[in-house]
């Protein structure tokens, strides 16, 4: 494989990988926004779940059963709002950060490939330096 072919293949691989990562990041950001909107809606529901206040006229076994069920529903929703949604958002943010770090590595590899192309233009004396930079770029993928 000629140096030109190697550089072309490297740049194509970098471009494809960057496009894949960008798409993943966009999907994750969209998912994060959706989870945050659902969390906001659930917080509103949480405030309303114990409404209306039950007065002293609510007595008896059925009244107690209703209060118990309502409290259990409140507690379950509170766990979702205060624990599960934030955990989902945190996991999504971590994945986004990981992909952004991968993007930075690809940008570095792209820069190395550009350096290799410039060295190749200098002629035969620079070919070994170019091959070394290409190997470095491939290994960073």
C-alpha positions, 0 to 999 in steps of 0.5 A, a space after each residue: 500500500 502506498 503512502 498516499 493510499 495509507 493516508 487516504 484510508 486513515 483520513 476516511 476511517 477517521 471521518 467515518 468514526 467521527 461521524 458515528 460518534 457525533 450521531 451517538 452524542 446527538 442521540 444521547 443528548 436528545 435522550 437526556 433532554 427527554 429524561 429531564 422533561 419526564 423528571 420535571 413532569 414527575 416532580 409536578 405529579 409528586 407535588 399533586 399526589 397528596 392533594 387534596 388534603 384529607 380532613 377529619 371526616 375521612 375515617 374508617 378502614 377505607 379511609 386508612 387504606 386510601 391514605 396508605 395507598 396514596 403514601 406508597 404511591 408518593 414514596 415510589 414516585 419520590 424514589 423515581 424523581 430523586 434517585 432513578 432519573 438523576 442516575 439515568 442522567 448521570 449515566 448519559 452524561 458519562 457516556 457523552 463525556 466518554 464519546 467526546 474524549 474519543 472525538 478528541 483522540 480522533 482529532 489528534 489522529 487527524 492532525 497526525 495524519 495531516 502532519 504525515 501528508 505534509 511530510 510525504 510532500 517533502 519527499 523520500 527523506 521524510 517517508 519514514 517519519 510519515 510512516 511513524 506518524 501514520 502508525 501513531 495515528 492508527 494506534 490512537 484509533 
